[in-house]
Amino acid sequence: MTDFDRLTEIEDRAQCLSAGAWRQRSTDTGIIEDAQGHPVAILGTSGAARLPLGEFFAHAPVDVRWLANELRTAWGLLAEAQLDFATEFRVPVPVGSAGGYAEVVVRRDDQGEMWAVSDGALTGLRAWVDGRWSYVSDIGRAAAFRWTREEAIAVAQEVAELEAGSYRQAAATATNTSSAGRGTGQ
């Protein structure tokens, strides 16, 4: 079980609890009750003496919800900070559409924080600009590296779908041409 799974289970258990904090019963602090006065835990008879375990139980629902929220927030900030180290993301073209593996690459500019949607080539790099592939050497780096990371990833997902459609269309055309040639005895 991952830490994320465990946190989700803890949050699910906390959802079953009544809203708000519990309290120690004023006449017997060994009894923990909800806001309506219904007992939720009995720690023993203690009279009016405050019980540390009772204090812990009484605040547990609110404390657990707060801790879970803080942990999720911290994990989100950590994930965002880790993304700052990434220099590229790869978006696969849907399986089967190319007859093999294909991908669209989201690449960060070496000089800044702008991103390009590219074909991933090491030389002759092409970027997706204005609905088509263009060589970066022809359009310039500023035109290619034009998006924020989030924008570039979204565009790359769209381009991957377009590429899949192009591959499927090319495969269908090739199959039709091949089938037509076999039927004529050529």
C-alpha positions in Angstrom: 0.0 0.0 0.0 1.3 3.4 -0.9 1.3 6.4 1.4 -1.2 8.0 -0.9 -3.5 4.9 -0.6 -3.1 4.9 3.2 -4.0 8.6 3.4 -7.1 8.0 1.3 -8.2 5.2 3.6 -7.7 7.5 6.6 -9.7 10.2 5.0 -12.5 7.7 4.2 -12.7 6.6 7.8 -12.8 10.3 8.9 -15.7 10.9 6.6 -17.8 8.4 8.7 -17.4 10.6 11.8 -19.8 13.3 12.7 -18.8 16.8 11.8 -16.9 18.9 14.3 -15.0 17.9 17.4 -16.1 15.5 20.0 -15.9 16.4 23.7 -15.4 14.9 27.0 -18.6 14.6 29.0 -18.7 17.3 31.6 -20.0 15.0 34.3 -17.6 12.1 33.4 -14.5 13.0 31.3 -13.9 9.3 30.7 -16.9 9.3 28.3 -16.3 11.0 24.9 -19.4 12.2 23.2 -20.4 13.8 19.9 -22.1 17.2 19.7 -25.5 15.7 20.4 -24.3 14.1 23.6 -24.2 10.5 22.2 -21.2 8.5 23.6 -18.6 7.6 21.0 -16.0 6.1 23.3 -15.8 5.1 26.9 -12.4 5.3 28.5 -13.5 4.4 32.0 -15.0 6.3 34.9 -12.9 9.3 35.8 -15.3 11.8 37.4 -14.4 15.3 36.6 -10.6 14.8 36.2 -9.3 15.7 32.7 -7.9 12.6 30.9 -5.1 13.3 28.4 -6.3 10.3 26.3 -9.8 11.8 26.4 -8.5 15.1 25.2 -6.8 13.3 22.3 -10.0 11.4 21.4 -12.1 14.5 21.7 -10.1 16.4 19.2 -9.2 13.4 16.9 -11.9 14.0 14.2 -10.9 17.6 13.6 -7.2 16.9 14.0 -7.2 14.0 11.6 -9.0 16.1 8.9 -6.6 19.0 9.4 -3.5 16.8 9.2 -4.8 15.0 6.1 -5.5 18.3 4.4 -2.0 19.6 5.4 -0.3 16.5 4.1 -2.2 16.6 0.8 -1.2 20.3 0.4 2.5 19.5 1.2 2.5 16.6 -1.3 1.1 18.9 -4.0 3.8 21.5 -3.3 6.5 18.8 -3.4 5.2 17.4 -6.7 5.1 20.9 -8.2 8.7 21.6 -7.0 9.8 18.3 -8.5 8.2 19.2 -11.8 10.4 22.3 -11.9 13.4 20.0 -12.5 11.9 18.3 -15.5 13.2 19.4 -18.9 10.8 17.3 -21.0 7.6 15.2 -21.0 6.7 12.5 -23.4 3.1 12.1 -24.5 2.5 8.7 -26.2 0.5 8.6 -29.5 -2.4 6.2 -28.7 -1.3 2.6 -28.9 -1.9 0.7 -32.2 -2.3 3.8 -34.3 1.2 3.9 -35.6 1.9 0.2 -35.7 4.5 0.7 -33.1 5.5 3.3 -30.5 5.3 7.0 -31.2 5.3 10.0 -29.0 5.1 13.8 -28.9 7.7 15.5 -26.8 7.2 18.6 -24.7 10.6 20.2 -24.2 11.7 23.2 -22.1 13.8 25.9 -23.6 17.4 25.9 -22.3 17.2 29.6 -21.8 14.0 30.0 -19.9 10.7 28.7 -18.7 8.9 28.4 -22.1 8.1 25.0 -23.6 7.7 23.6 -27.1 5.7 20.7 -28.5 8.2 18.8 -30.6 8.8 15.6 -32.5 11.7 14.8 -30.1 14.4 14.8 -32.8 17.9 15.5 -31.7 18.7 17.2 -35.0 16.3 18.7 -37.4 13.9 19.4 -34.5 10.4 20.2 -35.5 7.8 22.0 -33.3 4.1 22.1 -33.5 3.1 25.7 -34.4 -0.1 27.0 -35.8 -1.6 23.6 -36.4 1.4 22.0 -38.2 5.0 20.8 -37.8 7.7 23.3 -38.6 11.4 23.1 -38.3 12.7 25.2 -35.4 15.6 26.3 -37.6 13.0 27.8 -40.0 10.7 29.5 -37.5 13.2 30.4 -34.7 13.3 29.3 -31.0 10.9 32.1 -29.8 8.2 30.8 -32.1 8.7 27.2 -31.1 9.1 27.7 -27.4 5.9 29.6 -26.9 3.8 27.8 -24.2 3.8 27.4 -20.4 4.4 23.8 -19.3 0.7 23.2 -18.7 -0.3 24.7 -22.1 2.3 22.6 -23.9 1.3 19.4 -22.3 -2.4 20.0 -23.2 -1.4 20.9 -26.8 0.8 17.7 -26.9 -2.1 15.6 -25.9 -4.2 17.1 -28.8 -1.3 16.6 -31.2 -0.9 13.0 -30.2 -4.6 12.4 -31.0 -4.1 14.1 -34.4 -1.0 12.1 -35.1 -2.9 8.9 -34.3 -5.6 9.9 -36.7 -3.0 10.6 -39.4 -1.4 7.2 -38.8 -4.7 5.4 -39.0 -5.6 7.2 -42.2 -2.3 6.3 -43.8 -2.6 2.7 -42.7 -6.1 2.5 -44.2 -4.9 4.0 -47.4 -2.0 1.6 -47.6 -4.3 -1.4 -46.9 -6.8 -0.3 -49.6 -4.0 0.2 -52.1 -2.5 -3.1 -51.3 -5.9 -4.9 -51.5 -6.8 -3.3 -54.8 -3.5 -4.5 -56.3 -4.0 -8.1 -55.2 -7.5 -8.2 -56.7 -6.3 -7.4 -60.2 -3.6 -10.1 -60.4 -0.8 -7.6 -60.4 
